[in-house]
Amino acid sequence: MKDTTLTHNNTQKVAIIGAGASGIFCAITLLQHNIPVMLFDKNKNLGKKLLATGNGRCNIHNQNTHANHYQTSSFNPKTIQNILQNFSFKTFAKTCQNLGIALEIQEDSKVYPLANSAKSVLEVFEDLLKNSKNLEMYLESEILELHKTQENFLLKSCAGEFICSCVVLACGSEAAPKLGGSDKGLQLAKNLGLKVIPTYPTLVPLMVESKLTNHLKGVKIKAKLTLKKDNQILKTLTDDVLFTDYGISGFGVLDISTHIKLQKDLKIILDFVPFLEEKVLENQLATLIKTYPNRKTSTLLSGFLHPKIAKAFAQNITWNPKNTKQLKQFVFGLKNFELTNPTLKGFENAEVSGGGVSGEEVNPNTLESKKHKNLYVIGEMLDVVGERGGYNLAFAWASAHICSKAILDTFK
């Protein structure tokens, strides 16, 4: 049984709370410069979320990182850009090479380990940590309380109490609770007086109500999605859409979800035939109707749509194909199918979380708290969330780097 009364005085050590991507990378960087580190995590194993990234393949970075791939309500985009530039992909790739992780640039500038396995990356990280003489690792040791004393910090956990001079909050978010996601880190930040922007699930499927889509469970198509609020376009993209029993999923939907945030009264416009202009589609259908006047509507549409979608449109929409005005309206419906009030599916289905510790709370050059000297916040705990494609891990590495660099300066 662990001793919960023992107090460890480690004033010259850095306590990192959270052994996810940013926490691990911060620890490795500090240990390579012989800075003593205590690494805490509530899970039994390191990097549970990291193992799940890229469907286990680990989409570790993106070659073209830029602030316009991130959402925030409290950070200046220039700050995000500076953080990314201070640890660019080129620098990251060189670091990985030195650590023994070979990389490969794949489609859409996405970067993966050459081994195509998140496990291979984690094994390298674990080896570096476990072979460091300056590391104390406390797994299955959730930090229950964090207090600022006059000169140091007091950490209370099931492993005992710890006093240290420097703390890094790298606890992640409440996304993917099955992988250990929770809001406990943000609660620690709140208890220290830090402002936290309300969180929301992102890179997540959407719940929608539609008679037509209810018949399309399991159908996957390439479609154009346009997110609108009060007729203002928030985002447009073309990618995979998967119809489900609750609504829609797929890469295109995950990407559009990052722009929904906590907004209400939104609508998504689906273009079922994104690769044909409206007038071209109208003319082609008109020609086919003249050529094959007895062809069923579902068969007529199957040349342009997935058969199940063609059947759903044929059954749910009454129209006379030979009526030019009705044909025009029908084609408009195919190209502008409206889904109202899309709702984010929930943290349990989300890859990451938006919101977090406000940019107003941290020094933009170091990510040190403005309220508490030697308290740092990195990774997904910050109010910065990236698009799908390696952008969130890119920010995790970059924020860990800028934080580590600042800590190293204090130990000189």
Backbone torsions as a table, in degrees:
resi	resn	phi	psi	omega
1	MET	NA	135.5	-176.7
2	LYS	-75.2	142.1	179.7
3	ASP	-80.1	113.8	-177.6
4	THR	-92.0	1.0	-178.5
5	THR	-104.4	-13.8	-176.8
6	LEU	-68.6	131.0	176.6
7	THR	-108.3	124.9	179.6
8	HIS	-102.2	120.0	177.8
9	ASN	-93.4	106.2	-177.4
10	ASN	-127.1	53.0	-171.7
11	THR	-62.1	-22.2	-179.9
12	GLN	-97.0	13.0	-180.0
13	LYS	-111.7	155.1	176.3
14	VAL	-97.9	125.9	176.5
15	ALA	-96.9	121.6	176.6
16	ILE	-109.2	118.6	-178.0
17	ILE	-99.4	106.4	-178.3
18	GLY	117.9	118.4	-179.2
19	ALA	-110.6	50.7	170.1
20	GLY	-93.7	-159.8	-175.7
21	ALA	-57.6	-53.0	-175.9
22	SER	-68.6	-40.3	-179.9
23	GLY	-65.0	-43.7	178.4
24	ILE	-62.5	-45.7	-176.5
25	PHE	-66.7	-37.8	176.4
26	CYS	-62.8	-44.9	179.7
27	ALA	-60.9	-46.6	-178.8
28	ILE	-60.7	-44.2	-179.4
29	THR	-61.1	-45.2	-179.8
30	LEU	-67.3	-41.7	-178.9
31	LEU	-64.6	-33.7	178.3
32	GLN	-66.1	-17.9	176.4
33	HIS	-107.6	20.1	174.5
34	ASN	63.0	29.0	174.5
35	ILE	-89.2	124.5	179.6
36	PRO	-64.8	134.1	-174.9
37	VAL	-130.6	140.0	166.9
38	MET	-112.0	123.5	-177.8
39	LEU	-113.5	120.9	-177.4
40	PHE	-112.3	141.9	171.6
41	ASP	-154.0	144.1	-178.2
42	LYS	-78.4	-18.0	-178.0
43	ASN	-82.3	163.8	179.4
44	LYS	-74.9	-29.1	-177.6
45	ASN	-127.4	157.8	177.8
46	LEU	-73.0	153.6	165.1
47	GLY	53.9	44.3	-178.3
48	LYS	-62.0	-42.5	179.4
49	LYS	-69.6	-35.6	179.8
50	LEU	-59.9	-37.7	179.6
51	LEU	-63.8	-25.0	-176.3
52	ALA	-92.1	-9.9	-174.7
53	THR	-66.8	144.4	179.2
54	GLY	59.5	35.8	-176.5
55	ASN	54.3	39.3	178.4
56	GLY	88.9	-8.4	-179.1
57	ARG	-88.6	-19.3	177.0
58	CYS	71.8	83.8	172.5
59	ASN	-75.1	85.8	-163.3
60	ILE	-76.8	-19.9	-175.7
61	HIS	-168.2	178.7	170.8
62	ASN	-137.0	134.2	-175.4
63	GLN	-64.8	-26.3	-175.3
64	ASN	-113.6	63.4	178.8
65	THR	-76.6	136.9	177.4
66	HIS	-156.7	152.9	-177.4
67	ALA	-59.0	-25.0	-178.4
68	ASN	-72.8	-2.2	174.9
69	HIS	-95.5	9.6	-175.6
70	TYR	-126.5	151.6	176.7
71	GLN	-113.3	138.3	176.6
72	THR	-159.4	154.2	175.0
73	SER	-116.7	0.1	-175.3
74	SER	-133.9	-14.5	178.7
75	PHE	-95.7	141.8	170.1
76	ASN	-71.1	130.6	178.3
77	PRO	-53.2	-30.0	178.1
78	LYS	-65.1	-34.2	177.6
79	THR	-65.2	-45.3	178.0
80	ILE	-61.0	-43.0	-179.9
81	GLN	-62.6	-41.0	179.6
82	ASN	-65.1	-40.2	178.1
83	ILE	-61.0	-44.9	-179.9
84	LEU	-66.5	-40.7	-178.5
85	GLN	-69.7	-30.8	178.9
86	ASN	-68.4	-16.5	174.7
87	PHE	-142.8	71.8	-174.0
88	SER	-67.4	169.4	177.6
89	PHE	-59.6	-39.5	-179.6
90	LYS	-59.2	-43.8	178.8
91	THR	-68.0	-41.1	178.1
92	PHE	-60.9	-44.4	-179.2
93	ALA	-61.8	-39.5	178.3
94	LYS	-66.1	-40.4	177.7
95	THR	-61.6	-45.0	179.1
96	CYS	-61.7	-40.1	178.4
97	GLN	-60.4	-43.2	179.4
98	ASN	-66.2	-30.9	-179.7
99	LEU	-82.3	-16.2	-179.4
100	GLY	98.9	24.1	178.0
101	ILE	-113.2	108.6	177.9
102	ALA	-80.9	141.9	-176.4
103	LEU	-117.0	158.8	177.5
104	GLU	-138.5	129.8	176.6
105	ILE	-89.1	123.4	-177.7
106	GLN	-113.6	-156.3	-174.4
107	GLU	-61.4	147.9	178.1
108	ASP	57.8	31.2	177.4
109	SER	64.4	13.4	176.6
110	LYS	-71.4	142.3	-177.7
111	VAL	-114.8	132.4	179.4
112	TYR	-128.8	156.1	169.5
113	PRO	-64.3	144.8	-179.3
114	LEU	-58.4	-30.2	178.6
115	ALA	-71.8	-10.5	-179.8
116	ASN	57.2	35.5	-176.0
117	SER	-146.0	126.5	175.2
118	ALA	-65.6	-31.4	-179.4
119	LYS	-62.1	-36.6	-179.5
120	SER	-65.1	-37.7	178.2
121	VAL	-66.9	-45.9	-178.2
122	LEU	-64.5	-35.9	178.7
123	GLU	-62.0	-40.6	177.5
124	VAL	-64.4	-46.0	179.6
125	PHE	-61.0	-44.7	-179.6
126	GLU	-62.1	-40.2	179.8
127	ASP	-62.5	-43.1	179.5
128	LEU	-63.6	-40.3	-178.9
129	LEU	-70.9	-48.1	-174.0
130	LYS	-70.1	-20.6	178.9
131	ASN	-97.7	10.8	177.3
132	SER	-94.0	130.1	-179.9
133	LYS	-76.6	-16.2	-175.4
134	ASN	-98.3	12.6	-177.7
135	LEU	-110.3	133.8	166.6
136	GLU	-114.1	118.7	-176.7
137	MET	-109.5	129.6	-179.6
138	TYR	-122.7	92.6	176.1
139	LEU	-88.5	160.8	-173.4
140	GLU	52.1	37.8	-176.5
141	SER	-133.5	80.5	-179.8
142	GLU	-72.0	134.4	175.0
143	ILE	-78.4	116.4	-175.4
144	LEU	-88.4	-33.4	179.8
145	GLU	-142.3	147.0	176.2
146	LEU	-136.8	120.0	-177.2
147	HIS	-124.4	146.2	174.6
148	LYS	-96.3	121.2	174.1
149	THR	-93.3	-171.1	-176.7
150	GLN	-61.1	-41.8	-177.1
151	GLU	-121.7	-19.3	-173.2
152	ASN	-129.8	-166.7	176.0
153	PHE	-123.6	143.1	175.9
154	LEU	-111.6	121.9	178.5
155	LEU	-109.5	130.8	176.9
156	LYS	-114.8	126.4	179.4
157	SER	-142.2	176.4	177.4
158	CYS	-69.6	-13.1	178.4
159	ALA	-90.9	-1.5	-179.4
160	GLY	126.1	-167.9	177.6
161	GLU	-109.7	143.7	-176.3
162	PHE	-132.2	137.3	174.8
163	ILE	-113.8	128.1	178.7
164	CYS	-147.4	164.1	-175.5
165	SER	-91.5	-17.0	-174.2
166	CYS	-141.2	134.7	-179.5
167	VAL	-130.3	136.4	173.9
168	VAL	-115.9	119.4	175.4
169	LEU	-87.9	111.6	-178.7
170	ALA	-134.5	45.4	-168.8
171	CYS	-85.3	-2.2	-179.2
172	GLY	73.4	-155.6	-175.7
173	SER	-131.6	-175.6	179.9
174	GLU	-84.6	2.2	176.4
175	ALA	-64.8	146.0	178.1
176	ALA	53.3	63.3	-179.5
177	PRO	-59.5	-26.7	178.2
178	LYS	-65.8	-21.3	177.6
179	LEU	-100.0	11.2	176.7
180	GLY	102.9	2.5	180.0
181	GLY	-65.3	137.8	176.9
182	SER	-159.5	172.1	178.8
183	ASP	-100.4	14.8	-175.9
184	LYS	-60.9	-38.1	178.9
185	GLY	-63.7	-41.1	178.5
186	LEU	-67.0	-32.0	176.1
187	GLN	-65.8	-39.8	176.4
188	LEU	-60.8	-42.2	179.7
189	ALA	-64.9	-43.7	179.2
190	LYS	-61.3	-41.5	-178.8
191	ASN	-65.0	-20.9	176.2
192	LEU	-93.4	7.1	175.4
193	GLY	89.3	10.4	-180.0
194	LEU	-82.6	138.3	178.3
195	LYS	-75.2	131.2	179.8
196	VAL	-118.1	123.6	175.8
197	ILE	-71.5	133.4	-179.7
198	PRO	-49.7	135.2	-175.2
199	THR	-91.1	160.3	178.7
200	TYR	-154.0	148.5	178.0
201	PRO	-72.0	145.1	177.3
202	THR	-147.1	170.5	-164.8
203	LEU	49.8	59.4	-168.8
204	VAL	-140.6	148.0	174.7
205	PRO	-62.3	165.5	-177.9
206	LEU	-120.1	140.5	174.3
207	MET	-93.7	127.9	178.1
208	VAL	-138.8	153.9	177.0
209	GLU	-108.9	121.5	179.1
210	SER	-159.4	128.7	178.3
211	LYS	-59.8	-41.1	-175.7
212	LEU	-69.4	-47.6	-176.0
213	THR	-70.3	-19.9	177.9
214	ASN	-61.5	-21.6	-178.3
215	HIS	-94.1	3.9	-169.5
216	LEU	-113.4	16.8	-178.2
217	LYS	-51.5	127.0	177.5
218	GLY	92.5	-10.8	-180.0
219	VAL	-80.4	131.2	179.7
220	LYS	-122.0	128.3	-178.3
221	ILE	-137.2	167.7	169.7
222	LYS	-97.1	121.7	-176.5
223	ALA	-140.0	160.3	173.9
224	LYS	-94.4	130.0	179.3
225	LEU	-116.4	133.2	176.2
226	THR	-125.8	120.2	178.7
227	LEU	-93.9	126.9	-176.7
228	LYS	-128.6	150.0	169.9
229	LYS	-137.7	119.8	-178.3
230	ASP	51.7	43.9	178.8
231	ASN	67.2	7.0	173.3
232	GLN	-93.4	128.6	-179.9
233	ILE	-78.8	121.3	178.8
234	LEU	-92.7	-34.3	-179.0
235	LYS	-164.3	140.3	174.3
236	THR	-131.6	134.6	177.0
237	LEU	-156.7	161.7	176.9
238	THR	-123.5	120.8	-178.7
239	ASP	-167.3	-171.1	-176.8
240	ASP	-67.1	139.2	171.7
241	VAL	-128.3	125.8	177.7
242	LEU	-112.1	123.9	178.7
243	PHE	-85.4	135.8	-176.3
244	THR	-128.3	178.6	179.2
245	ASP	-72.9	-18.1	-180.0
246	TYR	-104.8	-15.2	-176.3
247	GLY	161.2	-119.0	-176.9
248	ILE	-136.6	148.6	177.1
249	SER	-141.5	-159.5	-177.2
250	GLY	99.7	163.8	-175.3
251	PHE	-57.4	-42.5	-179.6
252	GLY	-62.1	-39.6	-179.8
253	VAL	-69.7	-42.4	177.4
254	LEU	-58.8	-42.0	-179.1
255	ASP	-67.2	-40.7	-179.0
256	ILE	-69.8	-26.4	-177.1
257	SER	-64.4	-26.6	-178.9
258	THR	-66.2	-17.9	-177.9
259	HIS	-98.9	-2.8	-180.0
260	ILE	-81.4	-41.5	179.8
261	LYS	52.7	-130.2	-179.3
262	LEU	-107.3	19.9	-176.1
263	GLN	-74.2	151.9	177.5
264	LYS	-113.5	172.4	175.0
265	ASP	55.0	44.3	177.2
266	LEU	-100.1	164.8	171.3
267	LYS	-145.8	149.7	176.9
268	ILE	-112.8	129.0	176.7
269	ILE	-100.7	120.1	179.3
270	LEU	-99.2	130.1	172.0
271	ASP	-106.0	107.7	-176.9
272	PHE	-74.7	-16.7	-179.3
273	VAL	-129.4	69.7	-170.8
274	PRO	-70.9	-17.6	-173.5
275	PHE	-98.2	8.4	174.3
276	LEU	-127.2	132.1	174.8
277	GLU	-64.4	153.6	-175.8
278	GLU	-56.8	-46.1	-178.0
279	LYS	-67.2	-37.3	178.7
280	VAL	-63.9	-45.6	178.9
281	LEU	-62.2	-42.5	179.4
282	GLU	-60.4	-45.1	-179.1
283	ASN	-66.0	-40.8	-179.4
284	GLN	-65.6	-41.3	177.9
285	LEU	-65.9	-40.7	179.3
286	ALA	-60.8	-41.3	178.9
287	THR	-64.3	-44.0	179.9
288	LEU	-64.5	-37.8	179.6
289	ILE	-63.9	-39.3	178.0
290	LYS	-69.2	-39.7	-177.1
291	THR	-73.0	-39.1	-177.7
292	TYR	-124.8	72.6	-174.0
293	PRO	-63.5	-21.4	-177.7
294	ASN	-99.5	2.9	-178.1
295	ARG	-70.7	136.7	178.4
296	LYS	-63.1	149.1	-179.5
297	THR	-58.4	-43.2	-178.9
298	SER	-62.7	-38.8	178.6
299	THR	-69.8	-39.7	178.0
300	LEU	-58.5	-42.1	-176.9
301	LEU	-79.8	-21.2	-176.5
302	SER	-64.4	-17.3	175.6
303	GLY	-75.5	-10.6	-177.4
304	PHE	-123.0	-23.4	-174.3
305	LEU	-126.8	158.5	170.2
306	HIS	-54.8	137.3	-176.5
307	PRO	-51.1	-38.9	179.9
308	LYS	-67.6	-35.9	178.2
309	ILE	-70.6	-41.2	177.8
310	ALA	-59.1	-44.0	-179.9
311	LYS	-65.4	-41.3	-179.4
312	ALA	-63.4	-43.1	177.5
313	PHE	-64.7	-43.0	-178.6
314	ALA	-62.4	-34.9	-176.9
315	GLN	-83.8	-26.8	-172.4
316	ASN	-102.6	-10.8	-178.1
317	ILE	-124.6	124.7	178.3
318	THR	-93.4	123.9	179.3
319	TRP	-157.3	159.2	176.2
320	ASN	-106.2	105.7	-176.1
321	PRO	-55.6	-25.4	-176.6
322	LYS	-84.8	-8.1	177.5
323	ASN	-87.8	114.0	-174.3
324	THR	-57.8	-42.1	-179.2
325	LYS	-65.5	-43.2	179.6
326	GLN	-67.8	-36.0	176.6
327	LEU	-62.2	-43.1	179.2
328	LYS	-61.0	-44.3	179.3
329	GLN	-65.4	-38.3	180.0
330	PHE	-64.5	-45.0	179.1
331	VAL	-63.4	-39.0	176.7
332	PHE	-59.5	-40.3	178.2
333	GLY	-64.7	-36.8	177.0
334	LEU	-65.2	-34.8	-176.0
335	LYS	-91.9	-11.8	-175.2
336	ASN	-141.2	53.9	-178.5
337	PHE	-79.5	123.8	-169.8
338	GLU	-98.0	128.8	172.9
339	LEU	-115.4	116.5	-174.6
340	THR	-96.2	151.3	175.3
341	ASN	49.6	55.7	175.2
342	PRO	-63.9	138.7	-177.3
343	THR	-120.8	135.2	178.6
344	LEU	-64.4	135.7	-170.9
345	LYS	-67.8	-28.2	179.2
346	GLY	130.2	159.1	-177.1
347	PHE	-60.4	-31.4	-178.0
348	GLU	-66.4	-19.8	179.5
349	ASN	-107.5	-0.4	-174.2
350	ALA	-90.0	147.2	174.9
351	GLU	-81.3	-37.7	-179.6
352	VAL	-142.9	178.5	-178.8
353	SER	-127.2	140.7	172.0
354	GLY	-91.8	172.0	-175.2
355	GLY	78.6	-171.7	-179.0
356	GLY	128.7	-165.3	-178.3
357	VAL	-60.4	128.2	-175.3
358	SER	-64.7	146.0	176.0
359	GLY	-63.2	-21.6	178.0
360	GLU	-67.9	-18.6	-173.6
361	GLU	-88.4	-13.7	-173.5
362	VAL	-124.3	151.3	173.5
363	ASN	-68.0	123.1	-175.4
364	PRO	-65.2	-18.1	-178.1
365	ASN	-93.5	-14.8	-175.5
366	THR	-134.1	-19.1	-173.1
367	LEU	65.8	22.5	173.1
368	GLU	-82.4	142.1	177.7
369	SER	-60.6	138.1	176.2
370	LYS	-77.2	-22.7	-178.7
371	LYS	-85.5	-35.3	-173.4
372	HIS	-129.6	114.0	178.1
373	LYS	-61.4	139.4	178.3
374	ASN	70.7	18.0	169.9
375	LEU	-110.6	125.0	-176.9
376	TYR	-121.4	151.3	177.4
377	VAL	-129.3	128.4	-176.1
378	ILE	-137.0	168.5	172.9
379	GLY	67.1	-143.3	-172.9
380	GLU	-71.2	-10.1	176.5
381	MET	-70.0	-21.1	180.0
382	LEU	-83.2	158.3	179.2
383	ASP	-77.8	61.6	177.6
384	VAL	-143.1	124.9	177.7
385	VAL	-135.7	135.0	-175.8
386	GLY	-100.0	167.4	174.6
387	GLU	-73.4	168.9	174.1
388	ARG	-67.4	145.4	177.0
389	GLY	123.7	18.6	178.3
390	GLY	97.8	0.1	-175.5
391	TYR	-71.6	-34.6	-179.5
392	ASN	-70.9	-39.1	175.1
393	LEU	-68.2	-35.8	177.3
394	ALA	-58.4	-42.1	178.8
395	PHE	-70.9	-34.4	177.7
396	ALA	-60.2	-48.6	179.9
397	TRP	-63.7	-44.7	-175.2
398	ALA	-66.9	-41.1	179.3
399	SER	-68.4	-36.5	176.4
400	ALA	-64.3	-38.5	-179.3
401	HIS	-65.1	-48.2	-176.2
402	ILE	-66.8	-34.3	176.7
403	CYS	-67.8	-47.4	-179.6
404	SER	-59.8	-41.8	179.5
405	LYS	-60.5	-42.1	179.4
406	ALA	-66.2	-41.0	179.1
407	ILE	-64.8	-42.0	178.8
408	LEU	-58.6	-37.0	179.2
409	ASP	-64.7	-33.0	-179.5
410	THR	-75.8	-20.5	-179.3
411	PHE	-91.6	-2.2	-179.1
412	LYS	-71.8	NA	NA
